[in-house]
């Protein structure tokens, strides 16, 4: 299991290189919470996005395939 947290702000400076205010990158190194590389397989992940400005939260569950 691995939990990644990425915080953004509403600053216009955060969106360089053509990124929109609705798009952010969160980098993951392919390792679990113990620092071990994950193996090949199918993984289920949950993405949770919160907006403090709009006071809303959206969650999406998807699959990730590592070959």
mmCIF file of the N, C-alpha and C atoms, coordinates in Angstrom:
data_MODEL
# 
_entry.id   MODEL 
# 
loop_
_atom_site.group_PDB 
_atom_site.id 
_atom_site.type_symbol 
_atom_site.label_atom_id 
_atom_site.label_alt_id 
_atom_site.label_comp_id 
_atom_site.label_asym_id 
_atom_site.label_entity_id 
_atom_site.label_seq_id 
_atom_site.pdbx_PDB_ins_code 
_atom_site.Cartn_x 
_atom_site.Cartn_y 
_atom_site.Cartn_z 
_atom_site.occupancy 
_atom_site.B_iso_or_equiv 
_atom_site.pdbx_formal_charge 
_atom_site.auth_seq_id 
_atom_site.auth_comp_id 
_atom_site.auth_asym_id 
_atom_site.auth_atom_id 
_atom_site.pdbx_PDB_model_num 
ATOM 1   N N  . UNK A 1 1  ? 0.852   -1.176 0.000   1.00 0.00 ? 1  UNK A N  1 
ATOM 2   C CA . UNK A 1 1  ? 0.000   0.000  0.000   1.00 0.00 ? 1  UNK A CA 1 
ATOM 3   C C  . UNK A 1 1  ? 0.890   1.229  0.000   1.00 0.00 ? 1  UNK A C  1 
ATOM 4   N N  . UNK A 1 2  ? 0.435   2.270  -0.696  1.00 0.00 ? 2  UNK A N  1 
ATOM 5   C CA . UNK A 1 2  ? 1.174   3.521  -0.733  1.00 0.00 ? 2  UNK A CA 1 
ATOM 6   C C  . UNK A 1 2  ? 0.177   4.657  -0.781  1.00 0.00 ? 2  UNK A C  1 
ATOM 7   N N  . UNK A 1 3  ? 0.416   5.674  0.015   1.00 0.00 ? 3  UNK A N  1 
ATOM 8   C CA . UNK A 1 3  ? -0.427  6.861  0.012   1.00 0.00 ? 3  UNK A CA 1 
ATOM 9   C C  . UNK A 1 3  ? 0.409   8.038  -0.461  1.00 0.00 ? 3  UNK A C  1 
ATOM 10  N N  . UNK A 1 4  ? -0.068  8.726  -1.468  1.00 0.00 ? 4  UNK A N  1 
ATOM 11  C CA . UNK A 1 4  ? 0.603   9.914  -1.987  1.00 0.00 ? 4  UNK A CA 1 
ATOM 12  C C  . UNK A 1 4  ? -0.278  11.109 -1.714  1.00 0.00 ? 4  UNK A C  1 
ATOM 13  N N  . UNK A 1 5  ? 0.304   12.170 -1.220  1.00 0.00 ? 5  UNK A N  1 
ATOM 14  C CA . UNK A 1 5  ? -0.452  13.390 -0.981  1.00 0.00 ? 5  UNK A CA 1 
ATOM 15  C C  . UNK A 1 5  ? 0.167   14.510 -1.792  1.00 0.00 ? 5  UNK A C  1 
ATOM 16  N N  . UNK A 1 6  ? -0.641  15.166 -2.554  1.00 0.00 ? 6  UNK A N  1 
ATOM 17  C CA . UNK A 1 6  ? -0.185  16.310 -3.333  1.00 0.00 ? 6  UNK A CA 1 
ATOM 18  C C  . UNK A 1 6  ? -1.088  17.484 -3.066  1.00 0.00 ? 6  UNK A C  1 
ATOM 19  N N  . UNK A 1 7  ? -0.518  18.560 -2.560  1.00 0.00 ? 7  UNK A N  1 
ATOM 20  C CA . UNK A 1 7  ? -1.317  19.749 -2.307  1.00 0.00 ? 7  UNK A CA 1 
ATOM 21  C C  . UNK A 1 7  ? -1.015  20.791 -3.365  1.00 0.00 ? 7  UNK A C  1 
ATOM 22  N N  . UNK A 1 8  ? -2.032  21.493 -3.752  1.00 0.00 ? 8  UNK A N  1 
ATOM 23  C CA . UNK A 1 8  ? -1.877  22.591 -4.692  1.00 0.00 ? 8  UNK A CA 1 
ATOM 24  C C  . UNK A 1 8  ? -2.497  23.829 -4.073  1.00 0.00 ? 8  UNK A C  1 
ATOM 25  N N  . UNK A 1 9  ? -2.198  24.951 -4.687  1.00 0.00 ? 9  UNK A N  1 
ATOM 26  C CA . UNK A 1 9  ? -2.830  26.189 -4.232  1.00 0.00 ? 9  UNK A CA 1 
ATOM 27  C C  . UNK A 1 9  ? -3.460  26.879 -5.428  1.00 0.00 ? 9  UNK A C  1 
ATOM 28  N N  . UNK A 1 10 ? -4.079  27.994 -5.193  1.00 0.00 ? 10 UNK A N  1 
ATOM 29  C CA . UNK A 1 10 ? -4.779  28.700 -6.267  1.00 0.00 ? 10 UNK A CA 1 
ATOM 30  C C  . UNK A 1 10 ? -3.906  29.704 -6.985  1.00 0.00 ? 10 UNK A C  1 
ATOM 31  N N  . UNK A 1 11 ? -2.617  29.712 -6.706  1.00 0.00 ? 11 UNK A N  1 
ATOM 32  C CA . UNK A 1 11 ? -1.705  30.663 -7.318  1.00 0.00 ? 11 UNK A CA 1 
ATOM 33  C C  . UNK A 1 11 ? -1.563  30.390 -8.805  1.00 0.00 ? 11 UNK A C  1 
ATOM 34  N N  . UNK A 1 12 ? -1.539  31.433 -9.612  1.00 0.00 ? 12 UNK A N  1 
ATOM 35  C CA . UNK A 1 12 ? -1.359  31.255 -11.047 1.00 0.00 ? 12 UNK A CA 1 
ATOM 36  C C  . UNK A 1 12 ? 0.068   30.820 -11.363 1.00 0.00 ? 12 UNK A C  1 
ATOM 37  N N  . UNK A 1 13 ? 1.007   30.995 -10.432 1.00 0.00 ? 13 UNK A N  1 
ATOM 38  C CA . UNK A 1 13 ? 2.387   30.597 -10.645 1.00 0.00 ? 13 UNK A CA 1 
ATOM 39  C C  . UNK A 1 13 ? 2.550   29.083 -10.643 1.00 0.00 ? 13 UNK A C  1 
ATOM 40  N N  . UNK A 1 14 ? 1.583   28.345 -10.119 1.00 0.00 ? 14 UNK A N  1 
ATOM 41  C CA . UNK A 1 14 ? 1.707   26.896 -10.000 1.00 0.00 ? 14 UNK A CA 1 
ATOM 42  C C  . UNK A 1 14 ? 1.521   26.179 -11.326 1.00 0.00 ? 14 UNK A C  1 
ATOM 43  N N  . UNK A 1 15 ? 1.001   26.890 -12.344 1.00 0.00 ? 15 UNK A N  1 
ATOM 44  C CA . UNK A 1 15 ? 0.559   26.207 -13.559 1.00 0.00 ? 15 UNK A CA 1 
ATOM 45  C C  . UNK A 1 15 ? 1.451   26.515 -14.749 1.00 0.00 ? 15 UNK A C  1 
ATOM 46  N N  . UNK A 1 16 ? 2.730   26.307 -14.622 1.00 0.00 ? 16 UNK A N  1 
ATOM 47  C CA . UNK A 1 16 ? 3.649   26.580 -15.713 1.00 0.00 ? 16 UNK A CA 1 
ATOM 48  C C  . UNK A 1 16 ? 3.572   25.533 -16.796 1.00 0.00 ? 16 UNK A C  1 
ATOM 49  N N  . UNK A 1 17 ? 4.256   25.783 -17.894 1.00 0.00 ? 17 UNK A N  1 
ATOM 50  C CA . UNK A 1 17 ? 4.394   24.847 -19.011 1.00 0.00 ? 17 UNK A CA 1 
ATOM 51  C C  . UNK A 1 17 ? 3.062   24.407 -19.585 1.00 0.00 ? 17 UNK A C  1 
ATOM 52  N N  . UNK A 1 18 ? 2.093   25.270 -19.644 1.00 0.00 ? 18 UNK A N  1 
ATOM 53  C CA . UNK A 1 18 ? 0.835   24.965 -20.310 1.00 0.00 ? 18 UNK A CA 1 
ATOM 54  C C  . UNK A 1 18 ? -0.175  24.193 -19.494 1.00 0.00 ? 18 UNK A C  1 
ATOM 55  N N  . UNK A 1 19 ? 0.130   23.875 -18.247 1.00 0.00 ? 19 UNK A N  1 
ATOM 56  C CA . UNK A 1 19 ? -0.843  23.148 -17.420 1.00 0.00 ? 19 UNK A CA 1 
ATOM 57  C C  . UNK A 1 19 ? -1.995  24.063 -17.056 1.00 0.00 ? 19 UNK A C  1 
ATOM 58  N N  . UNK A 1 20 ? -3.174  23.520 -17.010 1.00 0.00 ? 20 UNK A N  1 
ATOM 59  C CA . UNK A 1 20 ? -4.335  24.326 -16.645 1.00 0.00 ? 20 UNK A CA 1 
ATOM 60  C C  . UNK A 1 20 ? -4.513  24.306 -15.139 1.00 0.00 ? 20 UNK A C  1 
ATOM 61  N N  . UNK A 1 21 ? -5.389  25.157 -14.647 1.00 0.00 ? 21 UNK A N  1 
ATOM 62  C CA . UNK A 1 21 ? -5.681  25.206 -13.216 1.00 0.00 ? 21 UNK A CA 1 
ATOM 63  C C  . UNK A 1 21 ? -6.405  23.943 -12.763 1.00 0.00 ? 21 UNK A C  1 
ATOM 64  N N  . UNK A 1 22 ? -6.894  23.130 -13.706 1.00 0.00 ? 22 UNK A N  1 
ATOM 65  C CA . UNK A 1 22 ? -7.611  21.908 -13.357 1.00 0.00 ? 22 UNK A CA 1 
ATOM 66  C C  . UNK A 1 22 ? -6.730  20.667 -13.472 1.00 0.00 ? 22 UNK A C  1 
ATOM 67  N N  . UNK A 1 23 ? -5.448  20.834 -13.733 1.00 0.00 ? 23 UNK A N  1 
ATOM 68  C CA . UNK A 1 23 ? -4.563  19.704 -13.944 1.00 0.00 ? 23 UNK A CA 1 
ATOM 69  C C  . UNK A 1 23 ? -3.318  19.833 -13.082 1.00 0.00 ? 23 UNK A C  1 
ATOM 70  N N  . UNK A 1 24 ? -2.974  18.757 -12.376 1.00 0.00 ? 24 UNK A N  1 
ATOM 71  C CA . UNK A 1 24 ? -1.768  18.728 -11.548 1.00 0.00 ? 24 UNK A CA 1 
ATOM 72  C C  . UNK A 1 24 ? -1.104  17.372 -11.692 1.00 0.00 ? 24 UNK A C  1 
ATOM 73  N N  . UNK A 1 25 ? 0.200   17.315 -11.596 1.00 0.00 ? 25 UNK A N  1 
ATOM 74  C CA . UNK A 1 25 ? 0.948   16.067 -11.618 1.00 0.00 ? 25 UNK A CA 1 
ATOM 75  C C  . UNK A 1 25 ? 1.366   15.693 -10.202 1.00 0.00 ? 25 UNK A C  1 
ATOM 76  N N  . UNK A 1 26 ? 1.230   14.425 -9.878  1.00 0.00 ? 26 UNK A N  1 
ATOM 77  C CA . UNK A 1 26 ? 1.764   13.883 -8.635  1.00 0.00 ? 26 UNK A CA 1 
ATOM 78  C C  . UNK A 1 26 ? 2.709   12.767 -9.052  1.00 0.00 ? 26 UNK A C  1 
ATOM 79  N N  . UNK A 1 27 ? 3.966   12.865 -8.654  1.00 0.00 ? 27 UNK A N  1 
ATOM 80  C CA . UNK A 1 27 ? 4.983   11.906 -9.073  1.00 0.00 ? 27 UNK A CA 1 
ATOM 81  C C  . UNK A 1 27 ? 5.047   10.761 -8.072  1.00 0.00 ? 27 UNK A C  1 
ATOM 82  N N  . UNK A 1 28 ? 5.093   9.535  -8.602  1.00 0.00 ? 28 UNK A N  1 
ATOM 83  C CA . UNK A 1 28 ? 5.216   8.338  -7.780  1.00 0.00 ? 28 UNK A CA 1 
ATOM 84  C C  . UNK A 1 28 ? 6.385   7.523  -8.317  1.00 0.00 ? 28 UNK A C  1 
ATOM 85  N N  . UNK A 1 29 ? 7.250   7.048  -7.447  1.00 0.00 ? 29 UNK A N  1 
ATOM 86  C CA . UNK A 1 29 ? 8.459   6.329  -7.851  1.00 0.00 ? 29 UNK A CA 1 
ATOM 87  C C  . UNK A 1 29 ? 8.269   4.824  -8.029  1.00 0.00 ? 29 UNK A C  1 
ATOM 88  N N  . UNK A 1 30 ? 7.042   4.334  -7.942  1.00 0.00 ? 30 UNK A N  1 
ATOM 89  C CA . UNK A 1 30 ? 6.782   2.902  -8.130  1.00 0.00 ? 30 UNK A CA 1 
ATOM 90  C C  . UNK A 1 30 ? 7.118   2.059  -6.915  1.00 0.00 ? 30 UNK A C  1 
ATOM 91  N N  . UNK A 1 31 ? 7.204   2.688  -5.742  1.00 0.00 ? 31 UNK A N  1 
ATOM 92  C CA . UNK A 1 31 ? 7.554   1.963  -4.526  1.00 0.00 ? 31 UNK A CA 1 
ATOM 93  C C  . UNK A 1 31 ? 6.393   2.008  -3.536  1.00 0.00 ? 31 UNK A C  1 
ATOM 94  N N  . UNK A 1 32 ? 6.354   0.989  -2.656  1.00 0.00 ? 32 UNK A N  1 
ATOM 95  C CA . UNK A 1 32 ? 5.310   0.947  -1.642  1.00 0.00 ? 32 UNK A CA 1 
ATOM 96  C C  . UNK A 1 32 ? 5.738   1.743  -0.403  1.00 0.00 ? 32 UNK A C  1 
ATOM 97  N N  . UNK A 1 33 ? 4.931   1.700  0.650   1.00 0.00 ? 33 UNK A N  1 
ATOM 98  C CA . UNK A 1 33 ? 5.231   2.465  1.869   1.00 0.00 ? 33 UNK A CA 1 
ATOM 99  C C  . UNK A 1 33 ? 6.510   2.009  2.566   1.00 0.00 ? 33 UNK A C  1 
ATOM 100 N N  . UNK A 1 34 ? 7.008   0.805  2.230   1.00 0.00 ? 34 UNK A N  1 
ATOM 101 C CA . UNK A 1 34 ? 8.237   0.291  2.838   1.00 0.00 ? 34 UNK A CA 1 
ATOM 102 C C  . UNK A 1 34 ? 9.463   0.586  1.980   1.00 0.00 ? 34 UNK A C  1 
ATOM 103 N N  . UNK A 1 35 ? 9.259   1.238  0.838   1.00 0.00 ? 35 UNK A N  1 
ATOM 104 C CA . UNK A 1 35 ? 10.363  1.572  -0.048  1.00 0.00 ? 35 UNK A CA 1 
ATOM 105 C C  . UNK A 1 35 ? 10.707  0.485  -1.048  1.00 0.00 ? 35 UNK A C  1 
ATOM 106 N N  . UNK A 1 36 ? 9.922   -0.595 -1.079  1.00 0.00 ? 36 UNK A N  1 
ATOM 107 C CA . UNK A 1 36 ? 10.161  -1.685 -2.021  1.00 0.00 ? 36 UNK A CA 1 
ATOM 108 C C  . UNK A 1 36 ? 9.451   -1.404 -3.341  1.00 0.00 ? 36 UNK A C  1 
ATOM 109 N N  . UNK A 1 37 ? 10.110  -1.748 -4.470  1.00 0.00 ? 37 UNK A N  1 
ATOM 110 C CA . UNK A 1 37 ? 9.464   -1.602 -5.772  1.00 0.00 ? 37 UNK A CA 1 
ATOM 111 C C  . UNK A 1 37 ? 8.312   -2.598 -5.865  1.00 0.00 ? 37 UNK A C  1 
ATOM 112 N N  . UNK A 1 38 ? 7.190   -2.155 -6.408  1.00 0.00 ? 38 UNK A N  1 
ATOM 113 C CA . UNK A 1 38 ? 6.065   -3.078 -6.553  1.00 0.00 ? 38 UNK A CA 1 
ATOM 114 C C  . UNK A 1 38 ? 6.323   -4.003 -7.729  1.00 0.00 ? 38 UNK A C  1 
ATOM 115 N N  . UNK A 1 39 ? 5.760   -5.176 -7.663  1.00 0.00 ? 39 UNK A N  1 
ATOM 116 C CA . UNK A 1 39 ? 5.944   -6.168 -8.712  1.00 0.00 ? 39 UNK A CA 1 
ATOM 117 C C  . UNK A 1 39 ? 4.929   -6.017 -9.827  1.00 0.00 ? 39 UNK A C  1 
ATOM 118 N N  . UNK A 1 40 ? 5.116   -6.833 -10.845 1.00 0.00 ? 40 UNK A N  1 
ATOM 119 C CA . UNK A 1 40 ? 4.173   -6.847 -11.958 1.00 0.00 ? 40 UNK A CA 1 
ATOM 120 C C  . UNK A 1 40 ? 2.822   -7.326 -11.457 1.00 0.00 ? 40 UNK A C  1 
ATOM 121 N N  . UNK A 1 41 ? 1.766   -6.785 -12.040 1.00 0.00 ? 41 UNK A N  1 
ATOM 122 C CA . UNK A 1 41 ? 0.434   -7.219 -11.651 1.00 0.00 ? 41 UNK A CA 1 
ATOM 123 C C  . UNK A 1 41 ? -0.607  -6.155 -11.903 1.00 0.00 ? 41 UNK A C  1 
ATOM 124 N N  . UNK A 1 42 ? -1.802  -6.430 -11.442 1.00 0.00 ? 42 UNK A N  1 
ATOM 125 C CA . UNK A 1 42 ? -2.924  -5.500 -11.559 1.00 0.00 ? 42 UNK A CA 1 
ATOM 126 C C  . UNK A 1 42 ? -3.202  -4.953 -10.165 1.00 0.00 ? 42 UNK A C  1 
ATOM 127 N N  . UNK A 1 43 ? -3.234  -3.652 -10.054 1.00 0.00 ? 43 UNK A N  1 
ATOM 128 C CA . UNK A 1 43 ? -3.445  -2.982 -8.779  1.00 0.00 ? 43 UNK A CA 1 
ATOM 129 C C  . UNK A 1 43 ? -4.683  -2.103 -8.860  1.00 0.00 ? 43 UNK A C  1 
ATOM 130 N N  . UNK A 1 44 ? -5.379  -2.002 -7.758  1.00 0.00 ? 44 UNK A N  1 
ATOM 131 C CA . UNK A 1 44 ? -6.537  -1.117 -7.660  1.00 0.00 ? 44 UNK A CA 1 
ATOM 132 C C  . UNK A 1 44 ? -6.097  0.124  -6.897  1.00 0.00 ? 44 UNK A C  1 
ATOM 133 N N  . UNK A 1 45 ? -6.437  1.293  -7.432  1.00 0.00 ? 45 UNK A N  1 
ATOM 134 C CA . UNK A 1 45 ? -6.088  2.527  -6.739  1.00 0.00 ? 45 UNK A CA 1 
ATOM 135 C C  . UNK A 1 45 ? -7.303  3.429  -6.603  1.00 0.00 ? 45 UNK A C  1 
ATOM 136 N N  . UNK A 1 46 ? -7.243  4.288  -5.603  1.00 0.00 ? 46 UNK A N  1 
ATOM 137 C CA . UNK A 1 46 ? -8.317  5.247  -5.378  1.00 0.00 ? 46 UNK A CA 1 
ATOM 138 C C  . UNK A 1 46 ? -7.727  6.645  -5.411  1.00 0.00 ? 46 UNK A C  1 
ATOM 139 N N  . UNK A 1 47 ? -8.316  7.498  -6.221  1.00 0.00 ? 47 UNK A N  1 
ATOM 140 C CA . UNK A 1 47 ? -7.917  8.896  -6.324  1.00 0.00 ? 47 UNK A CA 1 
ATOM 141 C C  . UNK A 1 47 ? -8.981  9.738  -5.632  1.00 0.00 ? 47 UNK A C  1 
ATOM 142 N N  . UNK A 1 48 ? -8.552  10.546 -4.684  1.00 0.00 ? 48 UNK A N  1 
ATOM 143 C CA . UNK A 1 48 ? -9.467  11.439 -3.981  1.00 0.00 ? 48 UNK A CA 1 
ATOM 144 C C  . UNK A 1 48 ? -9.017  12.875 -4.232  1.00 0.00 ? 48 UNK A C  1 
ATOM 145 N N  . UNK A 1 49 ? -9.924  13.683 -4.701  1.00 0.00 ? 49 UNK A N  1 
ATOM 146 C CA . UNK A 1 49 ? -9.630  15.098 -4.970  1.00 0.00 ? 49 UNK A CA 1 
ATOM 147 C C  . UNK A 1 49 ? -10.562 15.937 -4.124  1.00 0.00 ? 49 UNK A C  1 
ATOM 148 N N  . UNK A 1 50 ? -9.973  16.851 -3.371  1.00 0.00 ? 50 UNK A N  1 
ATOM 149 C CA . UNK A 1 50 ? -10.762 17.759 -2.525  1.00 0.00 ? 50 UNK A CA 1 
ATOM 150 C C  . UNK A 1 50 ? -10.538 19.191 -2.961  1.00 0.00 ? 50 UNK A C  1 
ATOM 151 N N  . UNK A 1 51 ? -11.587 19.962 -2.926  1.00 0.00 ? 51 UNK A N  1 
ATOM 152 C CA . UNK A 1 51 ? -11.505 21.396 -3.178  1.00 0.00 ? 51 UNK A CA 1 
ATOM 153 C C  . UNK A 1 51 ? -12.001 22.118 -1.936  1.00 0.00 ? 51 UNK A C  1 
ATOM 154 N N  . UNK A 1 52 ? -11.077 22.776 -1.246  1.00 0.00 ? 52 UNK A N  1 
ATOM 155 C CA . UNK A 1 52 ? -11.482 23.570 -0.088  1.00 0.00 ? 52 UNK A CA 1 
ATOM 156 C C  . UNK A 1 52 ? -12.275 24.797 -0.524  1.00 0.00 ? 52 UNK A C  1 
ATOM 157 N N  . UNK A 1 53 ? -11.968 25.303 -1.705  1.00 0.00 ? 53 UNK A N  1 
ATOM 158 C CA . UNK A 1 53 ? -12.676 26.472 -2.225  1.00 0.00 ? 53 UNK A CA 1 
ATOM 159 C C  . UNK A 1 53 ? -14.147 26.164 -2.469  1.00 0.00 ? 53 UNK A C  1 
ATOM 160 N N  . UNK A 1 54 ? -14.412 25.007 -3.098  1.00 0.00 ? 54 UNK A N  1 
ATOM 161 C CA . UNK A 1 54 ? -15.789 24.613 -3.414  1.00 0.00 ? 54 UNK A CA 1 
ATOM 162 C C  . UNK A 1 54 ? -16.419 23.750 -2.329  1.00 0.00 ? 54 UNK A C  1 
ATOM 163 N N  . UNK A 1 55 ? -15.617 23.351 -1.336  1.00 0.00 ? 55 UNK A N  1 
ATOM 164 C CA . UNK A 1 55 ? -16.080 22.483 -0.253  1.00 0.00 ? 55 UNK A CA 1 
ATOM 165 C C  . UNK A 1 55 ? -16.667 21.178 -0.803  1.00 0.00 ? 55 UNK A C  1 
ATOM 166 N N  . UNK A 1 56 ? -15.910 20.552 -1.756  1.00 0.00 ? 56 UNK A N  1 
ATOM 167 C CA . UNK A 1 56 ? -16.357 19.306 -2.375  1.00 0.00 ? 56 UNK A CA 1 
ATOM 168 C C  . UNK A 1 56 ? -15.225 18.294 -2.392  1.00 0.00 ? 56 UNK A C  1 
ATOM 169 N N  . UNK A 1 57 ? -15.598 17.007 -2.453  1.00 0.00 ? 57 UNK A N  1 
ATOM 170 C CA . UNK A 1 57 ? -14.643 15.913 -2.556  1.00 0.00 ? 57 UNK A CA 1 
ATOM 171 C C  . UNK A 1 57 ? -15.177 14.908 -3.568  1.00 0.00 ? 57 UNK A C  1 
ATOM 172 N N  . UNK A 1 58 ? -14.288 14.429 -4.456  1.00 0.00 ? 58 UNK A N  1 
ATOM 173 C CA . UNK A 1 58 ? -14.648 13.435 -5.461  1.00 0.00 ? 58 UNK A CA 1 
ATOM 174 C C  . UNK A 1 58 ? -13.659 12.287 -5.352  1.00 0.00 ? 58 UNK A C  1 
ATOM 175 N N  . UNK A 1 59 ? -14.156 11.047 -5.417  1.00 0.00 ? 59 UNK A N  1 
ATOM 176 C CA . UNK A 1 59 ? -13.307 9.865  -5.367  1.00 0.00 ? 59 UNK A CA 1 
ATOM 177 C C  . UNK A 1 59 ? -13.543 9.010  -6.609  1.00 0.00 ? 59 UNK A C  1 
ATOM 178 N N  . UNK A 1 60 ? -12.469 8.424  -7.104  1.00 0.00 ? 60 UNK A N  1 
ATOM 179 C CA . UNK A 1 60 ? -12.547 7.549  -8.285  1.00 0.00 ? 60 UNK A CA 1 
ATOM 180 C C  . UNK A 1 60 ? -11.681 6.320  -8.014  1.00 0.00 ? 60 UNK A C  1 
ATOM 181 N N  . UNK A 1 61 ? -12.185 5.134  -8.296  1.00 0.00 ? 61 UNK A N  1 
ATOM 182 C CA . UNK A 1 61 ? -11.436 3.891  -8.130  1.00 0.00 ? 61 UNK A CA 1 
ATOM 183 C C  . UNK A 1 61 ? -11.185 3.309  -9.507  1.00 0.00 ? 61 UNK A C  1 
ATOM 184 N N  . UNK A 1 62 ? -9.903  2.993  -9.774  1.00 0.00 ? 62 UNK A N  1 
ATOM 185 C CA . UNK A 1 62 ? -9.490  2.478  -11.085 1.00 0.00 ? 62 UNK A CA 1 
ATOM 186 C C  . UNK A 1 62 ? -8.480  1.358  -10.912 1.00 0.00 ? 62 UNK A C  1 
ATOM 187 N N  . UNK A 1 63 ? -8.078  0.746  -12.028 1.00 0.00 ? 63 UNK A N  1 
ATOM 188 C CA . UNK A 1 63 ? -7.058  -0.292 -12.044 1.00 0.00 ? 63 UNK A CA 1 
ATOM 189 C C  . UNK A 1 63 ? -5.795  0.231  -12.705 1.00 0.00 ? 63 UNK A C  1 
ATOM 190 N N  . UNK A 1 64 ? -4.647  -0.248 -12.217 1.00 0.00 ? 64 UNK A N  1 
ATOM 191 C CA . UNK A 1 64 ? -3.342  0.066  -12.783 1.00 0.00 ? 64 UNK A CA 1 
ATOM 192 C C  . UNK A 1 64 ? -2.661  -1.246 -13.116 1.00 0.00 ? 64 UNK A C  1 
ATOM 193 N N  . UNK A 1 65 ? -2.199  -1.409 -14.352 1.00 0.00 ? 65 UNK A N  1 
ATOM 194 C CA . UNK A 1 65 ? -1.535  -2.639 -14.772 1.00 0.00 ? 65 UNK A CA 1 
ATOM 195 C C  . UNK A 1 65 ? -0.042  -2.347 -14.914 1.00 0.00 ? 65 UNK A C  1 
ATOM 196 N N  . UNK A 1 66 ? 0.792   -3.112 -14.194 1.00 0.00 ? 66 UNK A N  1 
ATOM 197 C CA . UNK A 1 66 ? 2.239   -3.004 -14.283 1.00 0.00 ? 66 UNK A CA 1 
ATOM 198 C C  . UNK A 1 66 ? 2.739   -4.249 -15.002 1.00 0.00 ? 66 UNK A C  1 
ATOM 199 N N  . UNK A 1 67 ? 3.394   -4.052 -16.141 1.00 0.00 ? 67 UNK A N  1 
ATOM 200 C CA . UNK A 1 67 ? 3.891   -5.188 -16.937 1.00 0.00 ? 67 UNK A CA 1 
ATOM 201 C C  . UNK A 1 67 ? 5.378   -5.370 -16.756 1.00 0.00 ? 67 UNK A C  1 
# 
